[in-house]
Amino acid sequence: MTIEFKEEQIFKREQRQRETYIGYFAPDGKLIDYNILLCGEGHGDWANPVSWAFLSWISYIIKDTSIEELKKWKIDNNIIINNQYLGIDELVKRGYGIDYDFNYETIEQFLETLNDRITHIEDLYNAAKKYSTDEFVYNYDYFVDDYKKFEYKLLLFFRNAYKNGKFFESIQRKITIENPKVVQNRLKQLYSEYHYMEIEQVYREYLIRELLSYFKDICVQYLGYDSIERFKPDGSKIKNPYEDYEFNFLANPRVITSSYLNINERYYNYLLMNWEVHRLPRYNYNEKTGIYEKESTFLNYYQSENEQKLEQEIESIKRLVPIKERYKYFR
């Protein structure tokens, strides 16, 4: 499948918002606007529950915070015991908590809440599918929009990752975060006037930013969503590369990050128009082991005969045809 070229749609969004576009291509090639990074449930353009779902269900290690140190916080001992992670001496938290040190007393309660959320989305989908008709399809589009589908795939990933009770082993990576003392010391170094009460809010913002730094890799490598991003062009004006001959498009290229093997087929049109496509290795879930297994390193160097042919074709067109005329060769 070759994804339709949607530069004009993306550029109009940039012109309207005066900021570079950030987004994802869903596995089916549909474009998802992700400039609105953190929003809760809502209506219209402001509905984006995906980031909060990621924050709610991700497990992470707070570095240099031992279980023994945690006991000094006067937290109920049962919570400490139930939240311990075998094989890791440092504190492991399940889910980002805005108001509480721990959201869940037990892992069973944590997983039950996760499964309830998955069931809720499945019920919405089934109801929308049942009651939608050719004359009334709004019901389906409203309840099962692109963000909801995105969230659903993310929740299924978490359910798989927690199945064997070993989250970090299942995804084959550790999510690590600095402890509040480290952030506090850095804050003191940056600002001569420092108030201790500020650290709570600063640390929450730091925590959100650090956790979301893992978001793209998980979406790309585990879910099959491809990310779109670009460094901001020089100057405040965002120029259209197809109308301004002086614009150096290669100086500020758009970048797609994908884990698909058929890069040249999937992004044929984008490669023709000087987009960069980077590939990360894919992790595939093994039902028997309960582990997301990293693909063979052989696949990093392997190209099918069709991919080799398309790569040569793309390079020939780019070498011989001006960028303004390349749309004629779109697939």
Contacts in CASP RR format, 6 or more apart in sequence:
PFRMAT RR
TARGET T0000
AUTHOR 0000-0000-0000
METHOD contacts of the structure
MODEL  1
MTIEFKEEQIFKREQRQRETYIGYFAPDGKLIDYNILLCGEGHGDWANPV
SWAFLSWISYIIKDTSIEELKKWKIDNNIIINNQYLGIDELVKRGYGIDY
DFNYETIEQFLETLNDRITHIEDLYNAAKKYSTDEFVYNYDYFVDDYKKF
EYKLLLFFRNAYKNGKFFESIQRKITIENPKVVQNRLKQLYSEYHYMEIE
QVYREYLIRELLSYFKDICVQYLGYDSIERFKPDGSKIKNPYEDYEFNFL
ANPRVITSSYLNINERYYNYLLMNWEVHRLPRYNYNEKTGIYEKESTFLN
YYQSENEQKLEQEIESIKRLVPIKERYKYFR
1 29 0 8 1.000
1 265 0 8 1.000
1 266 0 8 1.000
2 265 0 8 1.000
2 266 0 8 1.000
2 267 0 8 1.000
2 268 0 8 1.000
2 269 0 8 1.000
2 331 0 8 1.000
3 25 0 8 1.000
3 29 0 8 1.000
3 266 0 8 1.000
3 267 0 8 1.000
3 269 0 8 1.000
3 270 0 8 1.000
4 29 0 8 1.000
4 269 0 8 1.000
5 269 0 8 1.000
5 270 0 8 1.000
5 273 0 8 1.000
5 327 0 8 1.000
5 330 0 8 1.000
6 31 0 8 1.000
7 273 0 8 1.000
9 31 0 8 1.000
10 21 0 8 1.000
10 31 0 8 1.000
10 228 0 8 1.000
10 254 0 8 1.000
11 238 0 8 1.000
11 240 0 8 1.000
13 21 0 8 1.000
13 33 0 8 1.000
13 35 0 8 1.000
14 20 0 8 1.000
14 21 0 8 1.000
14 238 0 8 1.000
15 238 0 8 1.000
17 35 0 8 1.000
18 236 0 8 1.000
18 238 0 8 1.000
19 35 0 8 1.000
19 232 0 8 1.000
20 229 0 8 1.000
20 230 0 8 1.000
20 231 0 8 1.000
20 232 0 8 1.000
20 233 0 8 1.000
20 238 0 8 1.000
21 33 0 8 1.000
21 35 0 8 1.000
21 228 0 8 1.000
21 229 0 8 1.000
21 230 0 8 1.000
21 254 0 8 1.000
22 34 0 8 1.000
22 35 0 8 1.000
22 37 0 8 1.000
22 227 0 8 1.000
22 228 0 8 1.000
22 229 0 8 1.000
23 31 0 8 1.000
23 32 0 8 1.000
23 33 0 8 1.000
23 34 0 8 1.000
23 35 0 8 1.000
23 227 0 8 1.000
23 228 0 8 1.000
23 229 0 8 1.000
24 31 0 8 1.000
24 32 0 8 1.000
24 34 0 8 1.000
24 150 0 8 1.000
24 219 0 8 1.000
24 225 0 8 1.000
24 226 0 8 1.000
24 227 0 8 1.000
24 228 0 8 1.000
25 31 0 8 1.000
25 32 0 8 1.000
25 225 0 8 1.000
25 226 0 8 1.000
25 228 0 8 1.000
25 256 0 8 1.000
25 258 0 8 1.000
26 32 0 8 1.000
26 146 0 8 1.000
26 149 0 8 1.000
26 150 0 8 1.000
26 225 0 8 1.000
27 223 0 8 1.000
27 224 0 8 1.000
27 225 0 8 1.000
30 146 0 8 1.000
31 228 0 8 1.000
32 146 0 8 1.000
32 147 0 8 1.000
32 150 0 8 1.000
32 225 0 8 1.000
33 45 0 8 1.000
34 48 0 8 1.000
36 45 0 8 1.000
36 46 0 8 1.000
36 48 0 8 1.000
37 48 0 8 1.000
37 51 0 8 1.000
37 212 0 8 1.000
38 48 0 8 1.000
38 51 0 8 1.000
38 52 0 8 1.000
38 208 0 8 1.000
39 46 0 8 1.000
39 47 0 8 1.000
39 48 0 8 1.000
39 49 0 8 1.000
39 51 0 8 1.000
39 52 0 8 1.000
40 47 0 8 1.000
40 48 0 8 1.000
40 49 0 8 1.000
40 52 0 8 1.000
41 47 0 8 1.000
41 49 0 8 1.000
47 145 0 8 1.000
47 147 0 8 1.000
48 147 0 8 1.000
49 147 0 8 1.000
49 148 0 8 1.000
49 151 0 8 1.000
50 147 0 8 1.000
50 150 0 8 1.000
50 151 0 8 1.000
50 154 0 8 1.000
51 212 0 8 1.000
51 215 0 8 1.000
53 117 0 8 1.000
53 151 0 8 1.000
53 154 0 8 1.000
53 155 0 8 1.000
54 154 0 8 1.000
54 211 0 8 1.000
54 212 0 8 1.000
54 215 0 8 1.000
54 218 0 8 1.000
55 95 0 8 1.000
55 96 0 8 1.000
55 208 0 8 1.000
55 211 0 8 1.000
55 212 0 8 1.000
56 95 0 8 1.000
56 96 0 8 1.000
56 103 0 8 1.000
57 94 0 8 1.000
57 95 0 8 1.000
57 114 0 8 1.000
57 154 0 8 1.000
57 155 0 8 1.000
57 158 0 8 1.000
58 95 0 8 1.000
58 96 0 8 1.000
58 158 0 8 1.000
58 175 0 8 1.000
58 211 0 8 1.000
58 214 0 8 1.000
59 85 0 8 1.000
59 92 0 8 1.000
59 93 0 8 1.000
59 94 0 8 1.000
59 95 0 8 1.000
59 167 0 8 1.000
59 168 0 8 1.000
59 175 0 8 1.000
60 92 0 8 1.000
60 93 0 8 1.000
60 95 0 8 1.000
60 175 0 8 1.000
60 176 0 8 1.000
60 177 0 8 1.000
60 211 0 8 1.000
61 85 0 8 1.000
61 88 0 8 1.000
61 90 0 8 1.000
61 91 0 8 1.000
61 92 0 8 1.000
61 168 0 8 1.000
61 174 0 8 1.000
61 175 0 8 1.000
61 176 0 8 1.000
61 177 0 8 1.000
62 90 0 8 1.000
62 91 0 8 1.000
62 92 0 8 1.000
62 93 0 8 1.000
62 177 0 8 1.000
62 178 0 8 1.000
62 179 0 8 1.000
63 90 0 8 1.000
63 176 0 8 1.000
63 177 0 8 1.000
63 178 0 8 1.000
63 179 0 8 1.000
63 182 0 8 1.000
64 90 0 8 1.000
64 179 0 8 1.000
64 181 0 8 1.000
64 182 0 8 1.000
65 90 0 8 1.000
65 91 0 8 1.000
65 179 0 8 1.000
66 89 0 8 1.000
66 90 0 8 1.000
66 91 0 8 1.000
67 80 0 8 1.000
67 84 0 8 1.000
67 89 0 8 1.000
67 90 0 8 1.000
67 91 0 8 1.000
69 91 0 8 1.000
70 80 0 8 1.000
70 91 0 8 1.000
71 77 0 8 1.000
71 80 0 8 1.000
73 101 0 8 1.000
75 101 0 8 1.000
75 102 0 8 1.000
76 105 0 8 1.000
78 105 0 8 1.000
79 102 0 8 1.000
79 105 0 8 1.000
82 105 0 8 1.000
82 106 0 8 1.000
82 107 0 8 1.000
83 91 0 8 1.000
83 92 0 8 1.000
83 93 0 8 1.000
83 94 0 8 1.000
83 102 0 8 1.000
83 104 0 8 1.000
83 107 0 8 1.000
84 92 0 8 1.000
85 92 0 8 1.000
85 167 0 8 1.000
85 168 0 8 1.000
86 166 0 8 1.000
88 168 0 8 1.000
93 102 0 8 1.000
94 103 0 8 1.000
94 104 0 8 1.000
94 107 0 8 1.000
94 110 0 8 1.000
95 103 0 8 1.000
95 110 0 8 1.000
96 207 0 8 1.000
96 208 0 8 1.000
96 211 0 8 1.000
97 103 0 8 1.000
98 204 0 8 1.000
103 110 0 8 1.000
104 110 0 8 1.000
104 113 0 8 1.000
107 162 0 8 1.000
107 165 0 8 1.000
110 162 0 8 1.000
111 159 0 8 1.000
111 162 0 8 1.000
114 155 0 8 1.000
114 158 0 8 1.000
114 159 0 8 1.000
114 162 0 8 1.000
115 159 0 8 1.000
117 155 0 8 1.000
118 152 0 8 1.000
118 155 0 8 1.000
118 156 0 8 1.000
118 159 0 8 1.000
121 148 0 8 1.000
121 151 0 8 1.000
121 152 0 8 1.000
121 155 0 8 1.000
122 152 0 8 1.000
124 143 0 8 1.000
124 144 0 8 1.000
124 148 0 8 1.000
125 143 0 8 1.000
125 144 0 8 1.000
125 152 0 8 1.000
127 143 0 8 1.000
128 139 0 8 1.000
128 140 0 8 1.000
128 142 0 8 1.000
128 143 0 8 1.000
128 144 0 8 1.000
129 140 0 8 1.000
131 139 0 8 1.000
132 139 0 8 1.000
132 140 0 8 1.000
150 225 0 8 1.000
153 223 0 8 1.000
153 225 0 8 1.000
154 218 0 8 1.000
154 219 0 8 1.000
154 223 0 8 1.000
157 218 0 8 1.000
157 222 0 8 1.000
157 223 0 8 1.000
160 170 0 8 1.000
160 285 0 8 1.000
160 290 0 8 1.000
160 292 0 8 1.000
161 167 0 8 1.000
161 170 0 8 1.000
161 171 0 8 1.000
161 292 0 8 1.000
162 170 0 8 1.000
163 170 0 8 1.000
163 290 0 8 1.000
164 170 0 8 1.000
164 289 0 8 1.000
164 290 0 8 1.000
164 291 0 8 1.000
168 174 0 8 1.000
168 175 0 8 1.000
169 291 0 8 1.000
170 290 0 8 1.000
170 291 0 8 1.000
170 292 0 8 1.000
171 218 0 8 1.000
171 222 0 8 1.000
171 283 0 8 1.000
171 292 0 8 1.000
172 283 0 8 1.000
172 291 0 8 1.000
172 292 0 8 1.000
172 293 0 8 1.000
172 294 0 8 1.000
175 211 0 8 1.000
175 214 0 8 1.000
177 207 0 8 1.000
177 210 0 8 1.000
177 211 0 8 1.000
178 206 0 8 1.000
178 210 0 8 1.000
180 199 0 8 1.000
180 203 0 8 1.000
183 199 0 8 1.000
183 202 0 8 1.000
183 203 0 8 1.000
183 206 0 8 1.000
184 196 0 8 1.000
184 199 0 8 1.000
184 203 0 8 1.000
187 194 0 8 1.000
187 198 0 8 1.000
187 199 0 8 1.000
187 202 0 8 1.000
188 194 0 8 1.000
216 227 0 8 1.000
216 257 0 8 1.000
217 280 0 8 1.000
219 225 0 8 1.000
219 227 0 8 1.000
220 226 0 8 1.000
220 227 0 8 1.000
220 257 0 8 1.000
220 258 0 8 1.000
220 259 0 8 1.000
220 280 0 8 1.000
221 259 0 8 1.000
221 280 0 8 1.000
221 281 0 8 1.000
221 282 0 8 1.000
221 283 0 8 1.000
222 283 0 8 1.000
222 292 0 8 1.000
224 258 0 8 1.000
224 259 0 8 1.000
224 260 0 8 1.000
224 282 0 8 1.000
226 256 0 8 1.000
226 257 0 8 1.000
226 258 0 8 1.000
226 259 0 8 1.000
226 260 0 8 1.000
227 256 0 8 1.000
227 257 0 8 1.000
228 254 0 8 1.000
228 255 0 8 1.000
228 256 0 8 1.000
229 254 0 8 1.000
229 255 0 8 1.000
229 257 0 8 1.000
230 252 0 8 1.000
230 253 0 8 1.000
230 254 0 8 1.000
230 255 0 8 1.000
231 252 0 8 1.000
232 252 0 8 1.000
233 239 0 8 1.000
233 251 0 8 1.000
233 252 0 8 1.000
234 251 0 8 1.000
234 252 0 8 1.000
239 247 0 8 1.000
240 247 0 8 1.000
241 247 0 8 1.000
241 249 0 8 1.000
241 323 0 8 1.000
242 323 0 8 1.000
242 324 0 8 1.000
249 274 0 8 1.000
249 323 0 8 1.000
250 274 0 8 1.000
253 274 0 8 1.000
253 275 0 8 1.000
253 276 0 8 1.000
254 270 0 8 1.000
254 275 0 8 1.000
254 276 0 8 1.000
255 275 0 8 1.000
255 276 0 8 1.000
255 277 0 8 1.000
255 278 0 8 1.000
256 267 0 8 1.000
256 270 0 8 1.000
256 275 0 8 1.000
256 276 0 8 1.000
256 277 0 8 1.000
256 278 0 8 1.000
257 277 0 8 1.000
257 278 0 8 1.000
257 279 0 8 1.000
257 280 0 8 1.000
258 266 0 8 1.000
258 267 0 8 1.000
258 277 0 8 1.000
258 278 0 8 1.000
258 279 0 8 1.000
258 280 0 8 1.000
259 279 0 8 1.000
259 280 0 8 1.000
259 281 0 8 1.000
259 282 0 8 1.000
260 266 0 8 1.000
260 279 0 8 1.000
260 282 0 8 1.000
261 299 0 8 1.000
261 302 0 8 1.000
261 304 0 8 1.000
261 307 0 8 1.000
262 304 0 8 1.000
262 306 0 8 1.000
262 307 0 8 1.000
263 271 0 8 1.000
263 277 0 8 1.000
263 279 0 8 1.000
263 307 0 8 1.000
264 271 0 8 1.000
264 307 0 8 1.000
264 310 0 8 1.000
264 311 0 8 1.000
264 314 0 8 1.000
265 306 0 8 1.000
265 307 0 8 1.000
265 310 0 8 1.000
267 275 0 8 1.000
267 277 0 8 1.000
268 310 0 8 1.000
268 314 0 8 1.000
268 330 0 8 1.000
268 331 0 8 1.000
269 330 0 8 1.000
269 331 0 8 1.000
270 277 0 8 1.000
271 277 0 8 1.000
271 314 0 8 1.000
272 314 0 8 1.000
272 317 0 8 1.000
272 318 0 8 1.000
272 326 0 8 1.000
272 329 0 8 1.000
272 330 0 8 1.000
273 323 0 8 1.000
273 326 0 8 1.000
273 327 0 8 1.000
274 318 0 8 1.000
274 323 0 8 1.000
279 300 0 8 1.000
281 294 0 8 1.000
281 295 0 8 1.000
281 297 0 8 1.000
281 299 0 8 1.000
281 300 0 8 1.000
282 294 0 8 1.000
282 295 0 8 1.000
283 292 0 8 1.000
283 293 0 8 1.000
283 294 0 8 1.000
283 295 0 8 1.000
284 292 0 8 1.000
284 293 0 8 1.000
284 295 0 8 1.000
285 291 0 8 1.000
285 292 0 8 1.000
285 293 0 8 1.000
286 292 0 8 1.000
286 293 0 8 1.000
303 311 0 8 1.000
317 326 0 8 1.000
317 329 0 8 1.000
318 326 0 8 1.000
321 328 0 8 1.000
321 329 0 8 1.000
END
